[in-house]
Amino acid sequence: MALTALDPRTALVVIDLQAGIVGAPTAPHSGAEVLARTVELADAFRARDLPVVLVRVSFSPDFADVPPGRTESAHAGGQRPEGWDVIVPELAGRGDVTVTKHNWGAFHGTDLDVQLRRRGVTQIVLTGIATSIGVESTARAAHEHGYHVTLATDAMSDLDADGHHNSVTRIFPRLGETGTTAEVLELLAKTHG
């Protein structure tokens, strides 16, 4: 579906573009490509005084806050290099809202909803890594919280291309509207000057 509208109070929500994730292998877009497109979007949102929310995933040193529960793959526990959870410098330090999560999605157990509602936000544009994990979980929760959801599909990537493709073609159209970074920027220029 083509992008149709951006609300007067739309926020950019950036998922997990942090030191330990941006450099990891991703597909179909590299972390560098996702970061460059997200920086372009963030600059455009800031220029229009629209909120930018930088979400990072982090865990306590003892990993006591890693979600419990049985899975068939390893939990997120284990040693992390110093600074792996720091927002990348290309995005950090510009007065944006920062949210720290301990789950896949950015809403559960955080103040993201409060931060958005305090700013009158009714729509979010999502970017980040990984498409089928943090981005999709956040998109699902945003939809359930009543936000209009827009997904910049070339400003996100996954651990593999199949995971990205599944989210973009099967899940996201049920949660909101999808488009490229260029399409979001064009609509932003039309609706927000």
VOBA-1610 file (N, C-alpha, C; in pm, whole numbers, padded with zeros to 5 digits, always signed):
BEGIN
Met+00085-00119+00000Met+00000+00000+00000Met+00089+00123+00000Ala+00050+00220-00075Ala+00123+00346-00078Ala+00096+00425+00049Leu+00192+00506+00085Leu+00172+00592+00201Leu+00066+00696+00170Thr-00025+00717+00262Thr-00134+00811+00237Thr-00126+00937+00321Ala-00075+00928+00444Ala-00079+01046+00531Ala+00021+01035+00644Leu+00065+01150+00689Leu+00140+01161+00814Leu+00063+01260+00901Asp+00032+01219+01022Asp-00043+01304+01114Asp+00039+01426+01153Pro-00029+01533+01199Pro+00045+01652+01242Pro+00149+01623+01350Arg+00122+01527+01438Arg+00219+01490+01542Arg+00263+01346+01518Thr+00354+01330+01424Thr+00413+01200+01393Thr+00553+01197+01452Ala+00591+01085+01510Ala+00725+01067+01566Ala+00800+00960+01488Leu+00931+00979+01478Leu+01018+00876+01426Leu+01064+00793+01544Val+01045+00661+01537Val+01089+00569+01642Val+01193+00476+01582Val+01314+00482+01635Val+01431+00411+01583Val+01462+00295+01676Ile+01463+00175+01623Ile+01482+00055+01704Ile+01625+00002+01695Asp+01694+00003+01809Asp+01820-00068+01833Asp+01935-00033+01739Leu+01945+00091+01697Leu+02062+00131+01619Leu+02171+00173+01718Gln+02237+00072+01769Gln+02337+00088+01874Gln+02464+00015+01833Ala+02571+00043+01904Ala+02705-00004+01866Ala+02712-00154+01841Gly+02651-00235+01926Gly+02662-00379+01913Gly+02571-00441+01812Ile+02487-00362+01746Ile+02390-00417+01651Ile+02414-00366+01509Val+02445-00238+01492Val+02460-00180+01359Val+02567-00250+01276Gly+02674-00296+01340Gly+02782-00361+01266Gly+02761-00508+01238Ala+02654-00566+01291Ala+02628-00709+01271Ala+02583-00735+01127Pro+02604-00856+01077Pro+02556-00889+00942Pro+02403-00887+00935Thr+02349-00816+00839Thr+02204-00808+00820Thr+02171-00818+00672Ala+02044-00847+00646Ala+01997-00857+00507Ala+01851-00815+00503Pro+01801-00757+00399Pro+01868-00733+00273Pro+01953-00606+00270His+01945-00523+00373His+02021-00398+00378His+02129-00409+00486Ser+02243-00348+00462Ser+02348-00347+00563Ser+02312-00252+00677Gly+02375-00272+00790Gly+02354-00180+00901Gly+02389-00038+00863Ala+02494-00020+00782Ala+02534+00114+00738Ala+02425+00179+00653Glu+02360+00101+00567Glu+02251+00155+00484Glu+02132+00194+00571Val+02097+00108+00664Val+01985+00137+00755Val+02015+00263+00835Leu+02137+00273+00885Leu+02176+00391+00963Leu+02171+00517+00878Ala+02225+00514+00759Ala+02225+00634+00673Ala+02083+00682+00644Arg+01994+00590+00613Arg+01855+00628+00583Arg+01784+00679+00708Thr+01814+00617+00821Thr+01752+00661+00946Thr+01802+00800+00985Val+01929+00827+00966Val+01984+00961+00995Val+01914+01065+00908Glu+01892+01031+00782Glu+01822+01123+00691Glu+01681+01152+00742Leu+01611+01047+00784Leu+01477+01067+00839Leu+01482+01147+00969Ala+01573+01113+01058Ala+01583+01184+01187Ala+01610+01332+01165Asp+01700+01366+01074Asp+01729+01507+01045Asp+01604+01579+00994Ala+01527+01512+00908Ala+01405+01573+00854Ala+01299+01591+00963Phe+01285+01495+01053Phe+01190+01508+01163Phe+01233+01621+01257Arg+01360+01624+01294Arg+01409+01729+01384Arg+01391+01867+01322Ala+01414+01881+01192Ala+01400+02010+01125Ala+01257+02062+01131Arg+01162+01972+01150Arg+01021+02010+01158Arg+00968+02006+01302Asp+01059+01997+01397Asp+01024+01989+01539Asp+00930+01873+01571Leu+00950+01762+01501Leu+00876+01640+01528Leu+00965+01548+01612Pro+00906+01475+01705Pro+00985+01393+01796Pro+01060+01280+01727Val+01181+01256+01777Val+01262+01141+01738Val+01287+01062+01866Val+01254+00933+01863Val+01273+00847+01979Val+01376+00740+01943Leu+01483+00736+02020Leu+01589+00638+01999Leu+01573+00528+02102Val+01543+00408+02055Val+01522+00294+02144Val+01647+00206+02140Arg+01691+00166+02257Arg+01805+00075+02265Arg+01768-00042+02354Val+01830-00156+02327Val+01809-00274+02411Val+01932-00289+02499Ser+01908-00316+02626Ser+02018-00333+02720Ser+01976-00427+02831Phe+02075-00485+02897Phe+02048-00576+03008Phe+02143-00545+03122Ser+02101-00578+03243Ser+02187-00558+03360Ser+02309-00649+03348Pro+02418-00616+03419Pro+02540-00698+03408Pro+02518-00846+03441Asp+02423-00876+03530Asp+02399-01016+03564Asp+02289-01079+03477Phe+02237-01004+03383Phe+02133-01048+03290Phe+02006-01095+03362Ala+01982-01041+03482Ala+01862-01076+03557Ala+01736-01024+03488Asp+01749-00925+03401Asp+01632-00867+03334Asp+01608-00924+03194Val+01681-01029+03156Val+01653-01099+03030Val+01521-01173+03048Pro+01430-01160+02951Pro+01303-01230+02966Pro+01325-01379+02991Pro+01253-01436+03089Pro+01269-01579+03118Pro+01201-01663+03010Gly+01145-01768+03040Gly+01069-01846+02942Gly+01157-01935+02856Arg+01103-02047+02823Arg+01176-02144+02741Arg+01168-02107+02593Thr+01279-02120+02526Thr+01283-02103+02381Thr+01371-02211+02322Glu+01363-02228+02192Glu+01448-02326+02125Glu+01581-02267+02084Ser+01598-02137+02103Ser+01727-02074+02074Ser+01780-02012+02202Ala+01905-01979+02201Ala+01971-01926+02320Ala+01910-01793+02361His+01906-01769+02492His+01862-01639+02543His+01965-01534+02511Ala+01929-01409+02534Ala+02019-01297+02505Ala+02130-01282+02607Gly+02138-01371+02704Gly+02242-01362+02807Gly+02380-01387+02748Gly+02481-01366+02829Gly+02619-01383+02784Gly+02691-01251+02786Gln+02821-01258+02775Gln+02902-01137+02780Gln+02878-01049+02659Arg+02874-00920+02685Arg+02862-00820+02579Arg+02984-00729+02590Pro+03038-00685+02478Pro+03151-00592+02486Pro+03106-00460+02548Glu+03198-00395+02612Glu+03170-00264+02671Glu+03115-00171+02564Gly+03004-00105+02594Gly+02945-00007+02504Gly+02859-00063+02392Trp+02831-00192+02393Trp+02751-00253+02285Trp+02610-00194+02279Asp+02561-00142+02393Asp+02424-00091+02398Asp+02415+00061+02385Val+02521+00125+02342Val+02524+00270+02326Val+02469+00307+02188Ile+02377+00404+02185Ile+02324+00452+02057Ile+02442+00503+01972Val+02441+00472+01844Val+02551+00512+01756Val+02565+00664+01752Pro+02688+00715+01740Pro+02711+00859+01746Pro+02641+00938+01635Glu+02614+00876+01522Glu+02545+00946+01413Glu+02403+00989+01453Leu+02346+00924+01555Leu+02211+00958+01601Leu+02209+01021+01740Ala+02303+00986+01825Ala+02299+01026+01966Ala+02334+01174+01986Gly+02293+01224+02103Gly+02335+01356+02147Gly+02266+01474+02081Arg+02145+01455+02035Arg+02074+01565+01968Arg+01945+01604+02040Gly+01934+01565+02166Gly+01818+01604+02245Gly+01694+01520+02220Asp+01711+01404+02158Asp+01598+01317+02130Asp+01557+01240+02256Val+01438+01183+02253Val+01392+01095+02360Val+01467+00963+02346Thr+01516+00909+02456Thr+01581+00778+02455Thr+01502+00684+02545Val+01475+00565+02495Val+01402+00463+02569Val+01489+00338+02574Thr+01502+00281+02693Thr+01576+00156+02708Thr+01478+00044+02731Lys+01491-00061+02652Lys+01402-00176+02663Lys+01482-00299+02702His+01410-00398+02756His+01471-00525+02795His+01399-00642+02729Asn+01321-00611+02627Asn+01242-00708+02553Asn+01258-00678+02405Trp+01193-00756+02320Trp+01198-00729+02178Trp+01130-00597+02144Gly+01008-00579+02194Gly+00931-00460+02161Gly+00964-00343+02251Ala+00942-00223+02199Ala+00978-00100+02271Ala+00869-00050+02364Phe+00751-00109+02363Phe+00643-00062+02450Phe+00642-00133+02585His+00657-00264+02586His+00643-00341+02710His+00755-00308+02809Gly+00716-00266+02928Gly+00812-00239+03034Gly+00890-00110+03019Thr+00846-00021+02930Thr+00914+00108+02910Thr+00813+00222+02923Asp+00863+00343+02914Asp+00775+00460+02917Asp+00749+00515+02777Leu+00769+00435+02672Leu+00751+00484+02535Leu+00612+00541+02512Asp+00508+00470+02552Asp+00372+00519+02530Asp+00350+00653+02600Val+00398+00665+02721Val+00384+00792+02797Val+00459+00903+02724Gln+00582+00875+02680Gln+00662+00977+02611Gln+00592+01025+02483Leu+00533+00933+02409Leu+00462+00970+02286Leu+00336+01049+02317Arg+00256+01002+02410Arg+00129+01069+02441Arg+00151+01208+02499Arg+00254+01227+02580Arg+00285+01360+02635Arg+00315+01460+02524Arg+00364+01411+02413Arg+00398+01497+02301Arg+00286+01504+02197Gly+00172+01443+02228Gly+00057+01448+02138Gly+00072+01363+02014Val+00162+01267+02016Val+00189+01184+01898Val+00072+01088+01874Thr+00030+01081+01747Thr-00076+00989+01706Thr-00029+00890+01600Gln+00092+00911+01549Gln+00145+00824+01444Gln+00295+00807+01467Ile+00346+00687+01434Ile+00490+00666+01439Ile+00540+00613+01306Val+00662+00652+01271Val+00735+00596+01159Val+00847+00514+01221Leu+00856+00387+01182Leu+00953+00295+01240Leu+01069+00265+01146Thr+01189+00258+01206Thr+01309+00211+01138Thr+01386+00124+01238Gly+01488+00054+01191Gly+01575-00017+01284Gly+01613-00158+01245Ile+01676-00224+01341Ile+01723-00362+01327Ile+01682-00437+01453Ala+01620-00549+01442Ala+01594-00634+01328Ala+01445-00627+01293Thr+01420-00629+01163Thr+01284-00614+01112Thr+01184-00707+01180Ser+01214-00836+01184Ser+01117-00935+01234Ser+01120-00950+01385Ile+01206-00878+01453Ile+01216-00890+01598Ile+01173-00757+01662Gly+01266-00668+01686Gly+01234-00542+01754Gly+01139-00452+01679Val+01159-00440+01547Val+01072-00351+01469Val+00931-00407+01464Glu+00917-00535+01429Glu+00783-00594+01420Glu+00712-00594+01555Ser+00782-00629+01662Ser+00720-00630+01795Ser+00670-00491+01833Thr+00750-00390+01802Thr+00711-00252+01832Thr+00594-00209+01744Ala+00595-00247+01618Ala+00484-00213+01527Ala+00353-00277+01575Arg+00360-00402+01617Arg+00240-00469+01667Arg+00184-00396+01789Ala+00271-00362+01884Ala+00226-00293+02006Ala+00175-00154+01974Ala+00240-00083+01883Ala+00194+00050+01845Ala+00053+00043+01788His+00031-00053+01701His-00102-00074+01643His-00205-00102+01753Glu-00168-00188+01848Glu-00259-00223+01958Glu-00283-00105+02051His-00188-00012+02059His-00204+00109+02141His-00281+00218+02067Gly-00318+00194+01943Gly-00400+00290+01869Gly-00323+00393+01788Tyr-00193+00373+01768Tyr-00116+00465+01684Tyr-00131+00426+01538His-00126+00525+01449His-00108+00496+01307His+00038+00458+01291Val+00064+00354+01213Val+00199+00300+01200Val+00243+00310+01054Thr+00362+00367+01035Thr+00426+00371+00903Thr+00561+00306+00917Leu+00597+00223+00820Leu+00721+00146+00827Leu+00809+00179+00707Ala+00925+00236+00733Ala+01021+00270+00628Ala+01103+00146+00597Thr+01058+00068+00501Thr+01108-00068+00482Thr+01252-00077+00434Asp+01307+00030+00377Asp+01448+00027+00338Asp+01538+00089+00446Ala+01478+00130+00557Ala+01552+00181+00672Ala+01543+00081+00787Met+01530-00045+00750Met+01530-00154+00847Met+01591-00277+00779Ser+01639-00368+00859Ser+01695-00491+00805Ser+01688-00598+00912Asp+01722-00720+00875Asp+01702-00835+00962Asp+01827-00921+00967Leu+01818-01026+01045Leu+01928-01122+01053Leu+01939-01202+00924Asp+01828-01214+00851Asp+01830-01275+00719Asp+01719-01214+00634Ala+01736-01223+00503Ala+01643-01159+00410Ala+01503-01219+00420Asp+01491-01349+00448Asp+01359-01411+00458Asp+01277-01353+00573Gly+01340-01332+00687Gly+01270-01272+00800Gly+01220-01132+00767His+01305-01053+00703His+01267-00918+00661His+01149-00923+00564His+01163-01007+00462His+01059-01019+00359His+00925-01061+00419Asn+00925-01155+00511Asn+00801-01200+00573Asn+00732-01085+00647Ser+00808-01011+00726Ser+00749-00899+00800Ser+00694-00793+00705Val+00773-00757+00604Val+00734-00650+00512Val+00613-00687+00428Thr+00607-00811+00382Thr+00499-00848+00290Thr+00376-00907+00358Arg+00393-00972+00474Arg+00280-01042+00535Arg+00228-00976+00662Ile+00316-00917+00740Ile+00275-00864+00870Ile+00247-00713+00864Phe+00341-00637+00814Phe+00329-00491+00818Phe+00205-00435+00749Pro+00162-00490+00633Pro+00041-00436+00572Pro-00083-00449+00661Arg-00080-00539+00758Arg-00193-00555+00850Arg-00184-00459+00968Leu-00067-00397+00985Leu-00044-00309+01100Leu-00038-00161+01062Gly-00012-00132+00937Gly+00003+00007+00897Gly+00033+00019+00749Glu+00106+00124+00715Glu+00144+00150+00577Glu+00295+00138+00563Thr+00339+00087+00449Thr+00481+00071+00424Thr+00525+00160+00308Gly+00650+00199+00313Gly+00707+00279+00205Gly+00857+00290+00223Thr+00922+00350+00126Thr+01065+00370+00133Thr+01096+00498+00210Thr+01221+00514+00243Thr+01266+00637+00308Thr+01232+00757+00220Ala+01259+00747+00091Ala+01230+00858-00001Ala+01081+00892+00000Glu+00996+00791+00004Glu+00850+00817+00006Glu+00808+00883+00137Val+00865+00841+00249Val+00834+00905+00377Val+00879+01050+00374Leu+01000+01075+00325Leu+01052+01212+00318Leu+00966+01300+00227Glu+00923+01245+00114Glu+00838+01321+00022Glu+00705+01357+00089Leu+00644+01261+00155Leu+00518+01288+00224Leu+00538+01386+00339Leu+00648+01374+00410Leu+00681+01466+00519Leu+00693+01609+00466Ala+00758+01626+00351Ala+00774+01758+00292Ala+00639+01815+00248Lys+00552+01731+00197Lys+00419+01777+00152Lys+00329+01817+00270Thr+00335+01741+00377Thr+00239+01761+00487Thr+00294+01847+00601His+00428+01860+00608His+00487+01936+00719His+00582+02045+00671Gly+00569+02083+00545Gly+00648+02194+00492Gly+00794+02172+00478
//
